[in-house]
Amino acid sequence: MSLTPGVVSTPLITTPLADGVPAIAEVFDPEPFAVPRIGDPDEISRALLFLASPDAAFITGSELVIDGGLLLGPALRA
């Protein structure tokens, strides 16, 4: 079982990695994707808690992608 988060509002995303370099959150534009926002850490935590619960006891060998549609690519607009 694996959990694959997308761009989530954590210090890795919201804090610049070096002086003079903008934080990823400042340059990432989620607007074209299915869920047009950066993910919340609670969304990842809730998925992890589900996978660790008895409700997920029969789930094996799966990948849970929690990325708001990032892997799907930009949404096509009509």
N, CA and C of each residue as an Amber inpcrd file, in Angstrom:
protein
   234
   0.8510000  -1.1650000   0.0000000   0.0000000   0.0000000   0.0000000
   0.8950000   1.2260000   0.0000000   0.5450000   2.1700000  -0.8250000
   1.2770000   3.4360000  -0.8000000   0.3060000   4.5960000  -0.8740000
   0.7060000   5.6860000  -0.2980000  -0.0640000   6.9160000  -0.3020000
   0.7830000   7.9440000  -1.0440000   0.2240000   8.5400000  -2.0940000
   0.9760000   9.4540000  -2.9490000   0.3190000  10.8290000  -2.9380000
   0.8010000  11.7210000  -2.0760000   0.2130000  13.0610000  -2.0390000
   0.7510000  13.9440000  -3.1530000  -0.0360000  14.9270000  -3.5190000
   0.3970000  15.9260000  -4.4920000   0.9930000  17.1170000  -3.7620000
   0.6930000  18.3080000  -4.2290000   1.2050000  19.5400000  -3.6260000
   0.3360000  19.8610000  -2.4110000   0.9420000  19.7520000  -1.2280000
   0.2230000  19.9250000   0.0320000   0.8620000  21.0720000   0.8130000
   0.0530000  21.8600000   1.4490000   0.5230000  23.0320000   2.1870000
   1.3050000  22.6210000   3.4390000   2.5930000  22.3730000   3.2490000
   3.5130000  22.0470000   4.3310000   4.7000000  23.0040000   4.2270000
   5.5700000  23.0500000   5.2240000   6.7300000  23.9410000   5.1270000
   7.5950000  23.6860000   3.8870000   7.6400000  22.4560000   3.3930000
   8.4040000  22.1770000   2.1820000   7.8640000  22.9810000   0.9950000
   6.5840000  23.2440000   0.9800000   5.9280000  23.9600000  -0.1210000
   5.8110000  25.4550000   0.1650000   5.6410000  25.8250000   1.4170000
   5.3660000  27.2310000   1.7450000   6.5950000  28.0440000   2.1530000
   7.7200000  27.3860000   2.3850000   8.9390000  28.0690000   2.8060000
   9.9610000  28.0550000   1.6810000  10.5710000  29.1840000   1.3750000
  11.6200000  29.1880000   0.3470000  12.7540000  28.2280000   0.7170000
  13.2780000  27.5180000  -0.2720000  14.3630000  26.5730000  -0.0190000
  15.7130000  27.2590000   0.1120000  15.8230000  28.4700000  -0.4120000
  17.0740000  29.2280000  -0.3240000  16.7540000  30.7100000  -0.4450000
  17.6870000  31.5350000  -0.0110000  17.5160000  32.9830000  -0.1350000
  17.3510000  33.3610000  -1.6100000  16.3880000  34.2180000  -1.8710000
  16.1650000  34.6930000  -3.2280000  15.3780000  33.7300000  -4.1060000
  14.9990000  32.5790000  -3.5720000  14.2260000  31.6000000  -4.3400000
  12.8050000  31.5960000  -3.7760000  11.7880000  31.7810000  -4.6130000
  10.4310000  31.7920000  -4.0740000  10.0010000  30.4010000  -3.6090000
   9.1010000  30.3790000  -2.6560000   8.5310000  29.1130000  -2.2030000
   7.7250000  28.5000000  -3.3420000   7.6270000  27.1960000  -3.3560000
   6.8570000  26.5040000  -4.3960000   5.4220000  27.0320000  -4.4220000
   4.8390000  27.2820000  -3.2580000   3.4580000  27.7780000  -3.1850000
   3.2860000  29.1100000  -3.8990000   4.3670000  29.8750000  -4.0150000
   4.2830000  31.1740000  -4.6850000   4.3060000  31.0530000  -6.2040000
   4.8390000  29.9670000  -6.7340000   4.9530000  29.8310000  -8.1900000
   4.0560000  28.7420000  -8.7690000   3.5720000  27.8350000  -7.9280000
   2.6860000  26.7660000  -8.3970000   1.2930000  27.3270000  -8.6220000
   0.7250000  27.0830000  -9.7850000  -0.6220000  27.5510000 -10.1080000
  -1.5530000  26.3520000 -10.2180000  -2.3730000  26.0960000  -9.2130000
  -3.2660000  24.9440000  -9.2610000  -4.5220000  25.1620000 -10.1030000
  -4.7320000  26.3710000 -10.5940000  -5.9780000  26.7190000 -11.2950000
  -6.3500000  25.7680000 -12.4380000  -5.4310000  25.3060000 -13.2730000
  -5.8620000  24.4670000 -14.4010000  -6.2200000  23.0280000 -14.0250000
  -6.0100000  22.6200000 -12.7950000  -6.2190000  21.2230000 -12.4260000
  -7.6260000  20.9780000 -11.8890000  -8.0020000  19.7200000 -11.7800000
  -9.3670000  19.3340000 -11.3980000  -9.8010000  19.9600000 -10.0770000
  -8.9240000  19.9720000  -9.0990000  -9.2030000  20.6230000  -7.8190000
  -8.2350000  21.8120000  -7.7380000  -8.6990000  23.0080000  -8.0450000
  -7.8090000  24.1600000  -8.2140000  -7.3360000  24.8110000  -6.9130000
  -6.6370000  24.0280000  -6.1080000  -6.0660000  24.5600000  -4.8650000
  -4.9600000  23.6320000  -4.3970000  -4.1610000  24.1160000  -3.4810000
  -3.1420000  23.2860000  -2.8490000  -3.8250000  22.4410000  -1.7720000
  -3.3730000  21.2180000  -1.6130000  -3.9730000  20.3120000  -0.6390000
  -3.7110000  20.7290000   0.8010000  -4.5430000  20.2400000   1.6860000
  -4.4270000  20.5130000   3.1090000  -3.8490000  19.2670000   3.7990000
  -2.9160000  19.4190000   4.7300000  -2.3480000  18.2540000   5.4080000
  -3.4010000  17.3410000   6.0390000  -4.5120000  17.9170000   6.5150000
  -5.5700000  17.0900000   7.1080000  -6.1620000  16.1060000   6.1040000
  -6.1980000  16.4800000   4.8380000  -6.7340000  15.5690000   3.8250000
  -5.8530000  14.3270000   3.6860000  -4.5660000  14.5080000   3.7880000
  -3.6420000  13.3810000   3.7100000  -3.7400000  12.5560000   4.9870000
  -3.8110000  13.2200000   6.1250000  -3.9130000  12.5230000   7.4130000
  -5.1600000  11.6530000   7.4780000  -6.2860000  12.1830000   7.0110000
  -7.5290000  11.4100000   7.0600000  -7.4510000  10.1670000   6.1820000
  -6.8100000  10.2750000   5.0350000  -6.6410000   9.1090000   4.1650000
  -5.7450000   8.0790000   4.8310000  -4.6660000   8.5360000   5.4520000
  -3.7570000   7.6300000   6.1460000  -4.4570000   6.9300000   7.3080000
  -5.2520000   7.6770000   8.0660000  -6.0030000   7.0750000   9.1640000
  -6.9850000   6.0250000   8.6560000  -7.6190000   6.2890000   7.5280000
  -8.5120000   5.2910000   6.9370000  -7.7420000   4.0280000   6.5870000
  -6.5860000   4.1890000   5.9290000  -5.8090000   3.0200000   5.5150000
  -5.2950000   2.2160000   6.7110000  -5.0960000   2.8790000   7.8380000
  -4.6270000   2.1930000   9.0410000  -5.7730000   1.6330000   9.8800000
  -6.9920000   1.8720000   9.4520000  -8.1600000   1.4530000  10.2310000
  -8.6570000   0.0730000   9.7880000  -9.5030000  -0.5350000  10.6060000
 -10.1160000  -1.8140000  10.2280000 -10.9700000  -1.7100000   8.9520000
 -11.4480000  -0.5030000   8.6350000 -12.2580000  -0.3250000   7.4220000
 -11.4680000  -0.6400000   6.1530000 -10.1470000  -0.5760000   6.2280000
  -9.2980000  -0.8350000   5.0600000  -8.6130000  -2.2020000   5.1460000
  -9.1060000  -3.0710000   6.0070000  -8.4390000  -4.3510000   6.2730000
  -8.3040000  -5.2450000   5.0450000  -9.1500000  -5.0840000   4.0530000
  -9.1140000  -5.9620000   2.8800000  -8.4360000  -5.3070000   1.6860000
  -7.8840000  -4.1310000   1.8750000  -7.1830000  -3.4220000   0.8050000
  -5.7170000  -3.8580000   0.8090000  -5.2390000  -4.2980000  -0.3470000
  -3.8400000  -4.7090000  -0.4670000  -3.2680000  -4.2080000  -1.7840000
  -1.9780000  -3.9680000  -1.8000000  -1.2670000  -3.6530000  -3.0300000
  -1.8350000  -2.5110000  -3.8470000  -2.3340000  -1.4990000  -3.1970000
  -2.9380000  -0.3750000  -3.9090000  -2.1420000   0.8940000  -3.6950000
  -2.3200000   1.8140000  -4.6250000  -1.7210000   3.1380000  -4.5030000
  -2.8560000   4.1420000  -4.4080000  -2.8530000   4.9320000  -3.3540000
  -3.8760000   5.9550000  -3.1710000  -3.2570000   7.3020000  -3.5160000
  -3.6540000   7.8380000  -4.6560000  -3.1340000   9.1200000  -5.1270000
  -4.0570000  10.2210000  -4.6220000  -3.5020000  11.1350000  -3.8500000
  -4.2690000  12.2460000  -3.2840000  -3.6110000  13.5250000  -3.7810000
  -3.9240000  13.8980000  -5.0190000  -3.2160000  15.0250000  -5.6280000
  -4.1290000  16.0440000  -6.2880000  -5.4300000  15.9650000  -6.0550000
  -6.3490000  16.9470000  -6.6210000  -6.3870000  16.9530000  -8.1410000
  -5.9630000  15.8620000  -8.7580000  -5.9790000  15.7640000 -10.2180000
  -4.6840000  16.1910000 -10.8830000  -3.6310000  16.4200000 -10.1160000
  -2.3650000  16.8680000 -10.6820000  -1.8300000  15.8900000 -11.7300000
  -1.8820000  14.5940000 -11.4390000  -1.3880000  13.6020000 -12.4020000
  -2.2450000  13.5220000 -13.6620000  -3.5020000  13.9360000 -13.5500000
  -4.3700000  13.9360000 -14.7370000  -3.9660000  15.0110000 -15.7240000
  -3.3190000  16.0370000 -15.2250000  -2.9250000  17.1520000 -16.0700000
  -3.9900000  18.2350000 -16.0690000  -3.7150000  19.3190000 -16.7550000
  -4.6780000  20.4240000 -16.7970000  -6.0240000  19.9940000 -17.3750000
  -7.0730000  20.5240000 -16.7980000  -8.4200000  20.2300000 -17.2830000
  -8.6630000  20.9550000 -18.6090000  -9.4040000  20.3020000 -19.4740000
  -9.7750000  20.9350000 -20.7450000 -10.9360000  21.8730000 -20.4840000
 -10.8440000  23.0620000 -20.9390000 -11.9210000  24.0470000 -20.7690000
 -12.7260000  24.1350000 -22.0590000 -14.0230000  24.2310000 -21.8970000
 -14.9110000  24.3100000 -23.0730000 -14.8760000  25.6890000 -23.6950000
